[in-house]
Amino acid sequence: MWLPTPVYDRVPQFWLLLGLLFMSSGTYLGFDYSLSFWYFGVGFICCIWSLWIFSMRLSARKAPDQAQQTTEASQDVDAGTEPVA
């Protein structure tokens, strides 16, 4: 499934906001309420999921840059070893 770019870029922020809302709901309900621990747990998982998505996207965006730099470096070495005509 393809998402529009603005939506795709905001997905980690959505998960973080959802996690914070769950955690704040658990705090609002108080710890006397039996489901507040579940609210906290789901909120924590959503926040961790958000950070994981963000870190994966960050590493995927850096990977092509590193590959391009190594390719350019190898081309520089190859250019230096070629005989001049």
PDB file of N, CA, C and O in Angstrom, chain B, residues numbered from 101:
ATOM      1  N   MET B 101       0.842  -1.170   0.000  1.00  0.00           N
ATOM      2  CA  MET B 101       0.000   0.000   0.000  1.00  0.00           C
ATOM      3  C   MET B 101       0.889   1.234   0.000  1.00  0.00           C
ATOM      4  O   MET B 101       1.790   1.360   0.829  1.00  0.00           O
ATOM      5  N   TRP B 102       0.641   2.113  -0.902  1.00  0.00           N
ATOM      6  CA  TRP B 102       1.410   3.341  -1.012  1.00  0.00           C
ATOM      7  C   TRP B 102       0.678   4.469  -0.282  1.00  0.00           C
ATOM      8  O   TRP B 102      -0.530   4.649  -0.439  1.00  0.00           O
ATOM      9  N   LEU B 103       1.429   5.215   0.510  1.00  0.00           N
ATOM     10  CA  LEU B 103       0.869   6.365   1.219  1.00  0.00           C
ATOM     11  C   LEU B 103       1.405   7.641   0.600  1.00  0.00           C
ATOM     12  O   LEU B 103       2.540   7.660   0.123  1.00  0.00           O
ATOM     13  N   PRO B 104       0.629   8.691   0.596  1.00  0.00           N
ATOM     14  CA  PRO B 104       1.157   9.976   0.139  1.00  0.00           C
ATOM     15  C   PRO B 104       2.332  10.407   1.035  1.00  0.00           C
ATOM     16  O   PRO B 104       2.377  10.064   2.217  1.00  0.00           O
ATOM     17  N   THR B 105       3.255  11.142   0.471  1.00  0.00           N
ATOM     18  CA  THR B 105       4.463  11.534   1.191  1.00  0.00           C
ATOM     19  C   THR B 105       4.189  12.271   2.495  1.00  0.00           C
ATOM     20  O   THR B 105       4.825  11.952   3.499  1.00  0.00           O
ATOM     21  N   PRO B 106       3.279  13.239   2.533  1.00  0.00           N
ATOM     22  CA  PRO B 106       3.032  13.910   3.821  1.00  0.00           C
ATOM     23  C   PRO B 106       2.531  12.954   4.914  1.00  0.00           C
ATOM     24  O   PRO B 106       2.886  13.100   6.084  1.00  0.00           O
ATOM     25  N   VAL B 107       1.713  11.987   4.525  1.00  0.00           N
ATOM     26  CA  VAL B 107       1.215  11.016   5.498  1.00  0.00           C
ATOM     27  C   VAL B 107       2.351  10.092   5.928  1.00  0.00           C
ATOM     28  O   VAL B 107       2.503   9.801   7.114  1.00  0.00           O
ATOM     29  N   TYR B 108       3.141   9.634   4.971  1.00  0.00           N
ATOM     30  CA  TYR B 108       4.250   8.726   5.255  1.00  0.00           C
ATOM     31  C   TYR B 108       5.258   9.367   6.195  1.00  0.00           C
ATOM     32  O   TYR B 108       5.790   8.701   7.083  1.00  0.00           O
ATOM     33  N   ASP B 109       5.522  10.650   6.008  1.00  0.00           N
ATOM     34  CA  ASP B 109       6.493  11.340   6.852  1.00  0.00           C
ATOM     35  C   ASP B 109       5.981  11.552   8.272  1.00  0.00           C
ATOM     36  O   ASP B 109       6.781  11.688   9.198  1.00  0.00           O
ATOM     37  N   ARG B 110       4.680  11.581   8.460  1.00  0.00           N
ATOM     38  CA  ARG B 110       4.094  11.858   9.777  1.00  0.00           C
ATOM     39  C   ARG B 110       3.734  10.611  10.567  1.00  0.00           C
ATOM     40  O   ARG B 110       3.253  10.736  11.693  1.00  0.00           O
ATOM     41  N   VAL B 111       3.942   9.435  10.040  1.00  0.00           N
ATOM     42  CA  VAL B 111       3.560   8.210  10.741  1.00  0.00           C
ATOM     43  C   VAL B 111       4.274   8.066  12.089  1.00  0.00           C
ATOM     44  O   VAL B 111       3.607   7.743  13.072  1.00  0.00           O
ATOM     45  N   PRO B 112       5.590   8.285  12.193  1.00  0.00           N
ATOM     46  CA  PRO B 112       6.212   8.178  13.520  1.00  0.00           C
ATOM     47  C   PRO B 112       5.644   9.185  14.526  1.00  0.00           C
ATOM     48  O   PRO B 112       5.520   8.876  15.711  1.00  0.00           O
ATOM     49  N   GLN B 113       5.307  10.362  14.064  1.00  0.00           N
ATOM     50  CA  GLN B 113       4.723  11.353  14.962  1.00  0.00           C
ATOM     51  C   GLN B 113       3.334  10.927  15.410  1.00  0.00           C
ATOM     52  O   GLN B 113       2.945  11.170  16.553  1.00  0.00           O
ATOM     53  N   PHE B 114       2.590  10.296  14.520  1.00  0.00           N
ATOM     54  CA  PHE B 114       1.269   9.785  14.888  1.00  0.00           C
ATOM     55  C   PHE B 114       1.375   8.737  15.987  1.00  0.00           C
ATOM     56  O   PHE B 114       0.623   8.780  16.961  1.00  0.00           O
ATOM     57  N   TRP B 115       2.312   7.787  15.836  1.00  0.00           N
ATOM     58  CA  TRP B 115       2.477   6.745  16.842  1.00  0.00           C
ATOM     59  C   TRP B 115       2.929   7.328  18.177  1.00  0.00           C
ATOM     60  O   TRP B 115       2.497   6.872  19.236  1.00  0.00           O
ATOM     61  N   LEU B 116       3.785   8.322  18.129  1.00  0.00           N
ATOM     62  CA  LEU B 116       4.237   8.955  19.370  1.00  0.00           C
ATOM     63  C   LEU B 116       3.075   9.676  20.049  1.00  0.00           C
ATOM     64  O   LEU B 116       2.905   9.566  21.264  1.00  0.00           O
ATOM     65  N   LEU B 117       2.287  10.398  19.292  1.00  0.00           N
ATOM     66  CA  LEU B 117       1.127  11.090  19.845  1.00  0.00           C
ATOM     67  C   LEU B 117       0.126  10.094  20.421  1.00  0.00           C
ATOM     68  O   LEU B 117      -0.423  10.318  21.500  1.00  0.00           O
ATOM     69  N   LEU B 118      -0.112   9.000  19.710  1.00  0.00           N
ATOM     70  CA  LEU B 118      -1.028   7.976  20.197  1.00  0.00           C
ATOM     71  C   LEU B 118      -0.523   7.378  21.512  1.00  0.00           C
ATOM     72  O   LEU B 118      -1.302   7.161  22.440  1.00  0.00           O
ATOM     73  N   GLY B 119       0.766   7.118  21.582  1.00  0.00           N
ATOM     74  CA  GLY B 119       1.349   6.589  22.811  1.00  0.00           C
ATOM     75  C   GLY B 119       1.228   7.554  23.966  1.00  0.00           C
ATOM     76  O   GLY B 119       0.901   7.153  25.083  1.00  0.00           O
ATOM     77  N   LEU B 120       1.488   8.826  23.708  1.00  0.00           N
ATOM     78  CA  LEU B 120       1.368   9.825  24.770  1.00  0.00           C
ATOM     79  C   LEU B 120      -0.080   9.981  25.214  1.00  0.00           C
ATOM     80  O   LEU B 120      -0.340  10.195  26.398  1.00  0.00           O
ATOM     81  N   LEU B 121      -1.028   9.876  24.282  1.00  0.00           N
ATOM     82  CA  LEU B 121      -2.439   9.947  24.658  1.00  0.00           C
ATOM     83  C   LEU B 121      -2.857   8.757  25.520  1.00  0.00           C
ATOM     84  O   LEU B 121      -3.599   8.921  26.488  1.00  0.00           O
ATOM     85  N   PHE B 122      -2.389   7.579  25.175  1.00  0.00           N
ATOM     86  CA  PHE B 122      -2.694   6.411  25.993  1.00  0.00           C
ATOM     87  C   PHE B 122      -2.104   6.561  27.397  1.00  0.00           C
ATOM     88  O   PHE B 122      -2.765   6.264  28.392  1.00  0.00           O
ATOM     89  N   MET B 123      -0.862   7.023  27.463  1.00  0.00           N
ATOM     90  CA  MET B 123      -0.225   7.177  28.771  1.00  0.00           C
ATOM     91  C   MET B 123      -0.912   8.252  29.601  1.00  0.00           C
ATOM     92  O   MET B 123      -1.083   8.089  30.809  1.00  0.00           O
ATOM     93  N   SER B 124      -1.301   9.336  28.972  1.00  0.00           N
ATOM     94  CA  SER B 124      -1.996  10.386  29.721  1.00  0.00           C
ATOM     95  C   SER B 124      -3.394   9.928  30.135  1.00  0.00           C
ATOM     96  O   SER B 124      -3.883  10.326  31.192  1.00  0.00           O
ATOM     97  N   SER B 125      -4.039   9.100  29.319  1.00  0.00           N
ATOM     98  CA  SER B 125      -5.344   8.551  29.705  1.00  0.00           C
ATOM     99  C   SER B 125      -5.207   7.634  30.917  1.00  0.00           C
ATOM    100  O   SER B 125      -6.043   7.656  31.820  1.00  0.00           O
ATOM    101  N   GLY B 126      -4.158   6.837  30.930  1.00  0.00           N
ATOM    102  CA  GLY B 126      -3.920   5.980  32.087  1.00  0.00           C
ATOM    103  C   GLY B 126      -3.660   6.785  33.343  1.00  0.00           C
ATOM    104  O   GLY B 126      -4.092   6.402  34.430  1.00  0.00           O
ATOM    105  N   THR B 127      -2.954   7.904  33.202  1.00  0.00           N
ATOM    106  CA  THR B 127      -2.703   8.774  34.348  1.00  0.00           C
ATOM    107  C   THR B 127      -3.994   9.444  34.799  1.00  0.00           C
ATOM    108  O   THR B 127      -4.244   9.568  35.998  1.00  0.00           O
ATOM    109  N   TYR B 128      -4.806   9.874  33.856  1.00  0.00           N
ATOM    110  CA  TYR B 128      -6.058  10.547  34.182  1.00  0.00           C
ATOM    111  C   TYR B 128      -7.014   9.609  34.923  1.00  0.00           C
ATOM    112  O   TYR B 128      -7.670  10.010  35.885  1.00  0.00           O
ATOM    113  N   LEU B 129      -7.083   8.359  34.464  1.00  0.00           N
ATOM    114  CA  LEU B 129      -7.983   7.406  35.105  1.00  0.00           C
ATOM    115  C   LEU B 129      -7.510   7.023  36.500  1.00  0.00           C
ATOM    116  O   LEU B 129      -8.313   6.633  37.348  1.00  0.00           O
ATOM    117  N   GLY B 130      -6.220   7.131  36.735  1.00  0.00           N
ATOM    118  CA  GLY B 130      -5.667   6.781  38.043  1.00  0.00           C
ATOM    119  C   GLY B 130      -5.328   5.304  38.101  1.00  0.00           C
ATOM    120  O   GLY B 130      -5.823   4.499  37.312  1.00  0.00           O
ATOM    121  N   PHE B 131      -4.481   4.972  39.045  1.00  0.00           N
ATOM    122  CA  PHE B 131      -4.021   3.587  39.135  1.00  0.00           C
ATOM    123  C   PHE B 131      -4.993   2.704  39.908  1.00  0.00           C
ATOM    124  O   PHE B 131      -4.765   1.500  40.026  1.00  0.00           O
ATOM    125  N   ASP B 132      -6.059   3.271  40.429  1.00  0.00           N
ATOM    126  CA  ASP B 132      -7.097   2.461  41.061  1.00  0.00           C
ATOM    127  C   ASP B 132      -7.939   1.747  40.010  1.00  0.00           C
ATOM    128  O   ASP B 132      -8.503   0.684  40.270  1.00  0.00           O
ATOM    129  N   TYR B 133      -8.018   2.337  38.828  1.00  0.00           N
ATOM    130  CA  TYR B 133      -8.760   1.726  37.719  1.00  0.00           C
ATOM    131  C   TYR B 133      -7.930   0.568  37.171  1.00  0.00           C
ATOM    132  O   TYR B 133      -6.732   0.719  36.931  1.00  0.00           O
ATOM    133  N   SER B 134      -8.562  -0.583  36.973  1.00  0.00           N
ATOM    134  CA  SER B 134      -7.812  -1.793  36.624  1.00  0.00           C
ATOM    135  C   SER B 134      -7.163  -1.734  35.243  1.00  0.00           C
ATOM    136  O   SER B 134      -6.122  -2.356  35.032  1.00  0.00           O
ATOM    137  N   LEU B 135      -7.758  -0.996  34.292  1.00  0.00           N
ATOM    138  CA  LEU B 135      -7.199  -0.952  32.942  1.00  0.00           C
ATOM    139  C   LEU B 135      -6.139   0.133  32.752  1.00  0.00           C
ATOM    140  O   LEU B 135      -5.568   0.236  31.667  1.00  0.00           O
ATOM    141  N   SER B 136      -5.862   0.932  33.761  1.00  0.00           N
ATOM    142  CA  SER B 136      -4.888   2.010  33.581  1.00  0.00           C
ATOM    143  C   SER B 136      -3.493   1.459  33.297  1.00  0.00           C
ATOM    144  O   SER B 136      -2.714   2.087  32.580  1.00  0.00           O
ATOM    145  N   PHE B 137      -3.171   0.289  33.855  1.00  0.00           N
ATOM    146  CA  PHE B 137      -1.869  -0.317  33.564  1.00  0.00           C
ATOM    147  C   PHE B 137      -1.791  -0.762  32.107  1.00  0.00           C
ATOM    148  O   PHE B 137      -0.729  -0.698  31.489  1.00  0.00           O
ATOM    149  N   TRP B 138      -2.916  -1.211  31.565  1.00  0.00           N
ATOM    150  CA  TRP B 138      -2.955  -1.569  30.144  1.00  0.00           C
ATOM    151  C   TRP B 138      -2.788  -0.330  29.267  1.00  0.00           C
ATOM    152  O   TRP B 138      -2.097  -0.363  28.249  1.00  0.00           O
ATOM    153  N   TYR B 139      -3.425   0.752  29.673  1.00  0.00           N
ATOM    154  CA  TYR B 139      -3.257   2.008  28.940  1.00  0.00           C
ATOM    155  C   TYR B 139      -1.791   2.418  28.925  1.00  0.00           C
ATOM    156  O   TYR B 139      -1.258   2.807  27.886  1.00  0.00           O
ATOM    157  N   PHE B 140      -1.149   2.328  30.074  1.00  0.00           N
ATOM    158  CA  PHE B 140       0.261   2.685  30.146  1.00  0.00           C
ATOM    159  C   PHE B 140       1.116   1.763  29.281  1.00  0.00           C
ATOM    160  O   PHE B 140       2.024   2.219  28.586  1.00  0.00           O
ATOM    161  N   GLY B 141       0.822   0.469  29.326  1.00  0.00           N
ATOM    162  CA  GLY B 141       1.593  -0.496  28.541  1.00  0.00           C
ATOM    163  C   GLY B 141       1.454  -0.271  27.044  1.00  0.00           C
ATOM    164  O   GLY B 141       2.444  -0.290  26.312  1.00  0.00           O
ATOM    165  N   VAL B 142       0.233  -0.059  26.593  1.00  0.00           N
ATOM    166  CA  VAL B 142      -0.002   0.190  25.165  1.00  0.00           C
ATOM    167  C   VAL B 142       0.646   1.508  24.746  1.00  0.00           C
ATOM    168  O   VAL B 142       1.222   1.605  23.663  1.00  0.00           O
ATOM    169  N   GLY B 143       0.550   2.518  25.605  1.00  0.00           N
ATOM    170  CA  GLY B 143       1.184   3.803  25.308  1.00  0.00           C
ATOM    171  C   GLY B 143       2.681   3.685  25.191  1.00  0.00           C
ATOM    172  O   GLY B 143       3.290   4.279  24.302  1.00  0.00           O
ATOM    173  N   PHE B 144       3.283   2.914  26.092  1.00  0.00           N
ATOM    174  CA  PHE B 144       4.734   2.713  26.047  1.00  0.00           C
ATOM    175  C   PHE B 144       5.140   1.976  24.779  1.00  0.00           C
ATOM    176  O   PHE B 144       6.136   2.328  24.148  1.00  0.00           O
ATOM    177  N   ILE B 145       4.374   0.956  24.403  1.00  0.00           N
ATOM    178  CA  ILE B 145       4.672   0.203  23.175  1.00  0.00           C
ATOM    179  C   ILE B 145       4.546   1.107  21.949  1.00  0.00           C
ATOM    180  O   ILE B 145       5.363   1.021  21.032  1.00  0.00           O
ATOM    181  N   CYS B 146       3.534   1.970  21.926  1.00  0.00           N
ATOM    182  CA  CYS B 146       3.368   2.893  20.797  1.00  0.00           C
ATOM    183  C   CYS B 146       4.547   3.858  20.699  1.00  0.00           C
ATOM    184  O   CYS B 146       5.010   4.156  19.597  1.00  0.00           O
ATOM    185  N   CYS B 147       5.036   4.348  21.832  1.00  0.00           N
ATOM    186  CA  CYS B 147       6.185   5.264  21.823  1.00  0.00           C
ATOM    187  C   CYS B 147       7.445   4.556  21.334  1.00  0.00           C
ATOM    188  O   CYS B 147       8.211   5.119  20.551  1.00  0.00           O
ATOM    189  N   ILE B 148       7.661   3.331  21.791  1.00  0.00           N
ATOM    190  CA  ILE B 148       8.827   2.555  21.339  1.00  0.00           C
ATOM    191  C   ILE B 148       8.712   2.257  19.844  1.00  0.00           C
ATOM    192  O   ILE B 148       9.707   2.330  19.123  1.00  0.00           O
ATOM    193  N   TRP B 149       7.518   1.924  19.374  1.00  0.00           N
ATOM    194  CA  TRP B 149       7.290   1.654  17.950  1.00  0.00           C
ATOM    195  C   TRP B 149       7.613   2.895  17.111  1.00  0.00           C
ATOM    196  O   TRP B 149       8.203   2.796  16.035  1.00  0.00           O
ATOM    197  N   SER B 150       7.218   4.052  17.621  1.00  0.00           N
ATOM    198  CA  SER B 150       7.490   5.307  16.924  1.00  0.00           C
ATOM    199  C   SER B 150       8.996   5.537  16.785  1.00  0.00           C
ATOM    200  O   SER B 150       9.481   5.899  15.713  1.00  0.00           O
ATOM    201  N   LEU B 151       9.721   5.327  17.868  1.00  0.00           N
ATOM    202  CA  LEU B 151      11.178   5.507  17.823  1.00  0.00           C
ATOM    203  C   LEU B 151      11.834   4.488  16.899  1.00  0.00           C
ATOM    204  O   LEU B 151      12.810   4.810  16.222  1.00  0.00           O
ATOM    205  N   TRP B 152      11.317   3.273  16.863  1.00  0.00           N
ATOM    206  CA  TRP B 152      11.882   2.248  15.992  1.00  0.00           C
ATOM    207  C   TRP B 152      11.675   2.612  14.520  1.00  0.00           C
ATOM    208  O   TRP B 152      12.593   2.485  13.710  1.00  0.00           O
ATOM    209  N   ILE B 153      10.463   3.067  14.178  1.00  0.00           N
ATOM    210  CA  ILE B 153      10.189   3.478  12.798  1.00  0.00           C
ATOM    211  C   ILE B 153      11.097   4.637  12.402  1.00  0.00           C
ATOM    212  O   ILE B 153      11.663   4.639  11.309  1.00  0.00           O
ATOM    213  N   PHE B 154      11.235   5.618  13.286  1.00  0.00           N
ATOM    214  CA  PHE B 154      12.078   6.765  12.990  1.00  0.00           C
ATOM    215  C   PHE B 154      13.531   6.350  12.788  1.00  0.00           C
ATOM    216  O   PHE B 154      14.181   6.821  11.855  1.00  0.00           O
ATOM    217  N   SER B 155      14.047   5.478  13.645  1.00  0.00           N
ATOM    218  CA  SER B 155      15.446   5.062  13.513  1.00  0.00           C
ATOM    219  C   SER B 155      15.671   4.234  12.249  1.00  0.00           C
ATOM    220  O   SER B 155      16.712   4.366  11.606  1.00  0.00           O
ATOM    221  N   MET B 156      14.715   3.386  11.887  1.00  0.00           N
ATOM    222  CA  MET B 156      14.852   2.598  10.659  1.00  0.00           C
ATOM    223  C   MET B 156      14.854   3.492   9.420  1.00  0.00           C
ATOM    224  O   MET B 156      15.630   3.275   8.490  1.00  0.00           O
ATOM    225  N   ARG B 157      13.991   4.483   9.419  1.00  0.00           N
ATOM    226  CA  ARG B 157      13.956   5.397   8.273  1.00  0.00           C
ATOM    227  C   ARG B 157      15.224   6.225   8.199  1.00  0.00           C
ATOM    228  O   ARG B 157      15.731   6.496   7.111  1.00  0.00           O
ATOM    229  N   LEU B 158      15.740   6.628   9.351  1.00  0.00           N
ATOM    230  CA  LEU B 158      16.969   7.411   9.372  1.00  0.00           C
ATOM    231  C   LEU B 158      18.144   6.598   8.847  1.00  0.00           C
ATOM    232  O   LEU B 158      18.958   7.107   8.076  1.00  0.00           O
ATOM    233  N   SER B 159      18.235   5.340   9.258  1.00  0.00           N
ATOM    234  CA  SER B 159      19.331   4.495   8.772  1.00  0.00           C
ATOM    235  C   SER B 159      19.164   4.169   7.287  1.00  0.00           C
ATOM    236  O   SER B 159      20.157   4.045   6.571  1.00  0.00           O
ATOM    237  N   ALA B 160      17.935   4.031   6.821  1.00  0.00           N
ATOM    238  CA  ALA B 160      17.710   3.754   5.397  1.00  0.00           C
ATOM    239  C   ALA B 160      18.055   4.968   4.539  1.00  0.00           C
ATOM    240  O   ALA B 160      18.498   4.815   3.401  1.00  0.00           O
ATOM    241  N   ARG B 161      17.861   6.146   5.065  1.00  0.00           N
ATOM    242  CA  ARG B 161      18.205   7.355   4.306  1.00  0.00           C
ATOM    243  C   ARG B 161      19.700   7.585   4.289  1.00  0.00           C
ATOM    244  O   ARG B 161      20.216   8.172   3.339  1.00  0.00           O
ATOM    245  N   LYS B 162      20.407   7.143   5.307  1.00  0.00           N
ATOM    246  CA  LYS B 162      21.858   7.307   5.347  1.00  0.00           C
ATOM    247  C   LYS B 162      22.568   6.264   4.507  1.00  0.00           C
ATOM    248  O   LYS B 162      23.654   6.532   3.994  1.00  0.00           O
ATOM    249  N   ALA B 163      21.992   5.092   4.353  1.00  0.00           N
ATOM    250  CA  ALA B 163      22.637   3.995   3.634  1.00  0.00           C
ATOM    251  C   ALA B 163      22.961   4.351   2.182  1.00  0.00           C
ATOM    252  O   ALA B 163      24.083   4.079   1.755  1.00  0.00           O
ATOM    253  N   PRO B 164      22.062   4.935   1.398  1.00  0.00           N
ATOM    254  CA  PRO B 164      22.428   5.285   0.015  1.00  0.00           C
ATOM    255  C   PRO B 164      23.531   6.352  -0.035  1.00  0.00           C
ATOM    256  O   PRO B 164      24.358   6.330  -0.947  1.00  0.00           O
ATOM    257  N   ASP B 165      23.558   7.261   0.903  1.00  0.00           N
ATOM    258  CA  ASP B 165      24.614   8.270   0.929  1.00  0.00           C
ATOM    259  C   ASP B 165      25.965   7.632   1.167  1.00  0.00           C
ATOM    260  O   ASP B 165      26.948   8.011   0.530  1.00  0.00           O
ATOM    261  N   GLN B 166      26.033   6.664   2.079  1.00  0.00           N
ATOM    262  CA  GLN B 166      27.290   5.985   2.348  1.00  0.00           C
ATOM    263  C   GLN B 166      27.727   5.155   1.153  1.00  0.00           C
ATOM    264  O   GLN B 166      28.916   5.103   0.840  1.00  0.00           O
ATOM    265  N   ALA B 167      26.793   4.510   0.488  1.00  0.00           N
ATOM    266  CA  ALA B 167      27.132   3.714  -0.700  1.00  0.00           C
ATOM    267  C   ALA B 167      27.643   4.616  -1.810  1.00  0.00           C
ATOM    268  O   ALA B 167      28.565   4.241  -2.533  1.00  0.00           O
ATOM    269  N   GLN B 168      27.064   5.793  -1.957  1.00  0.00           N
ATOM    270  CA  GLN B 168      27.504   6.723  -2.983  1.00  0.00           C
ATOM    271  C   GLN B 168      28.905   7.241  -2.667  1.00  0.00           C
ATOM    272  O   GLN B 168      29.715   7.404  -3.578  1.00  0.00           O
ATOM    273  N   GLN B 169      29.203   7.500  -1.404  1.00  0.00           N
ATOM    274  CA  GLN B 169      30.523   7.984  -1.019  1.00  0.00           C
ATOM    275  C   GLN B 169      31.581   6.919  -1.270  1.00  0.00           C
ATOM    276  O   GLN B 169      32.673   7.248  -1.733  1.00  0.00           O
ATOM    277  N   THR B 170      31.291   5.652  -0.981  1.00  0.00           N
ATOM    278  CA  THR B 170      32.274   4.605  -1.232  1.00  0.00           C
ATOM    279  C   THR B 170      32.477   4.406  -2.726  1.00  0.00           C
ATOM    280  O   THR B 170      33.591   4.115  -3.161  1.00  0.00           O
ATOM    281  N   THR B 171      31.415   4.559  -3.524  1.00  0.00           N
ATOM    282  CA  THR B 171      31.540   4.439  -4.972  1.00  0.00           C
ATOM    283  C   THR B 171      32.404   5.569  -5.527  1.00  0.00           C
ATOM    284  O   THR B 171      33.246   5.340  -6.395  1.00  0.00           O
ATOM    285  N   GLU B 172      32.198   6.770  -5.034  1.00  0.00           N
ATOM    286  CA  GLU B 172      33.004   7.907  -5.484  1.00  0.00           C
ATOM    287  C   GLU B 172      34.459   7.735  -5.079  1.00  0.00           C
ATOM    288  O   GLU B 172      35.360   8.075  -5.847  1.00  0.00           O
ATOM    289  N   ALA B 173      34.697   7.217  -3.895  1.00  0.00           N
ATOM    290  CA  ALA B 173      36.068   7.006  -3.436  1.00  0.00           C
ATOM    291  C   ALA B 173      36.764   5.947  -4.281  1.00  0.00           C
ATOM    292  O   ALA B 173      37.941   6.098  -4.609  1.00  0.00           O
ATOM    293  N   SER B 174      36.053   4.874  -4.640  1.00  0.00           N
ATOM    294  CA  SER B 174      36.671   3.842  -5.469  1.00  0.00           C
ATOM    295  C   SER B 174      36.924   4.355  -6.884  1.00  0.00           C
ATOM    296  O   SER B 174      37.899   3.947  -7.514  1.00  0.00           O
ATOM    297  N   GLN B 175      36.067   5.241  -7.397  1.00  0.00           N
ATOM    298  CA  GLN B 175      36.289   5.823  -8.716  1.00  0.00           C
ATOM    299  C   GLN B 175      37.510   6.726  -8.692  1.00  0.00           C
ATOM    300  O   GLN B 175      38.257   6.772  -9.669  1.00  0.00           O
ATOM    301  N   ASP B 176      37.729   7.445  -7.601  1.00  0.00           N
ATOM    302  CA  ASP B 176      38.907   8.297  -7.496  1.00  0.00           C
ATOM    303  C   ASP B 176      40.170   7.472  -7.516  1.00  0.00           C
ATOM    304  O   ASP B 176      41.160   7.862  -8.135  1.00  0.00           O
ATOM    305  N   VAL B 177      40.147   6.323  -6.838  1.00  0.00           N
ATOM    306  CA  VAL B 177      41.317   5.450  -6.805  1.00  0.00           C
ATOM    307  C   VAL B 177      41.551   4.876  -8.198  1.00  0.00           C
ATOM    308  O   VAL B 177      42.694   4.825  -8.653  1.00  0.00           O
ATOM    309  N   ASP B 178      40.500   4.447  -8.881  1.00  0.00           N
ATOM    310  CA  ASP B 178      40.634   3.885 -10.216  1.00  0.00           C
ATOM    311  C   ASP B 178      41.148   4.935 -11.200  1.00  0.00           C
ATOM    312  O   ASP B 178      41.952   4.618 -12.076  1.00  0.00           O
ATOM    313  N   ALA B 179      40.702   6.157 -11.066  1.00  0.00           N
ATOM    314  CA  ALA B 179      41.134   7.217 -11.965  1.00  0.00           C
ATOM    315  C   ALA B 179      42.624   7.514 -11.787  1.00  0.00           C
ATOM    316  O   ALA B 179      43.298   7.898 -12.743  1.00  0.00           O
ATOM    317  N   GLY B 180      43.130   7.342 -10.586  1.00  0.00           N
ATOM    318  CA  GLY B 180      44.540   7.617 -10.328  1.00  0.00           C
ATOM    319  C   GLY B 180      45.455   6.542 -10.876  1.00  0.00           C
ATOM    320  O   GLY B 180      46.633   6.809 -11.113  1.00  0.00           O
ATOM    321  N   THR B 181      44.955   5.336 -11.085  1.00  0.00           N
ATOM    322  CA  THR B 181      45.793   4.242 -11.558  1.00  0.00           C
ATOM    323  C   THR B 181      45.779   4.096 -13.068  1.00  0.00           C
ATOM    324  O   THR B 181      46.604   3.370 -13.623  1.00  0.00           O
ATOM    325  N   GLU B 182      44.859   4.772 -13.745  1.00  0.00           N
ATOM    326  CA  GLU B 182      44.800   4.664 -15.194  1.00  0.00           C
ATOM    327  C   GLU B 182      45.960   5.439 -15.830  1.00  0.00           C
ATOM    328  O   GLU B 182      46.318   6.518 -15.360  1.00  0.00           O
ATOM    329  N   PRO B 183      46.536   4.897 -16.880  1.00  0.00           N
ATOM    330  CA  PRO B 183      47.637   5.628 -17.557  1.00  0.00           C
ATOM    331  C   PRO B 183      47.089   6.847 -18.318  1.00  0.00           C
ATOM    332  O   PRO B 183      45.983   6.833 -18.859  1.00  0.00           O
ATOM    333  N   VAL B 184      47.889   7.860 -18.330  1.00  0.00           N
ATOM    334  CA  VAL B 184      47.491   9.081 -19.034  1.00  0.00           C
ATOM    335  C   VAL B 184      47.895   8.915 -20.490  1.00  0.00           C
ATOM    336  O   VAL B 184      49.030   8.523 -20.761  1.00  0.00           O
ATOM    337  N   ALA B 185      47.023   9.194 -21.420  1.00  0.00           N
ATOM    338  CA  ALA B 185      47.314   9.000 -22.830  1.00  0.00           C
ATOM    339  C   ALA B 185      47.912  10.235 -23.443  1.00  0.00           C
ATOM    340  O   ALA B 185      48.220  10.245 -24.635  1.00  0.00           O
TER     341      ALA B 185
END
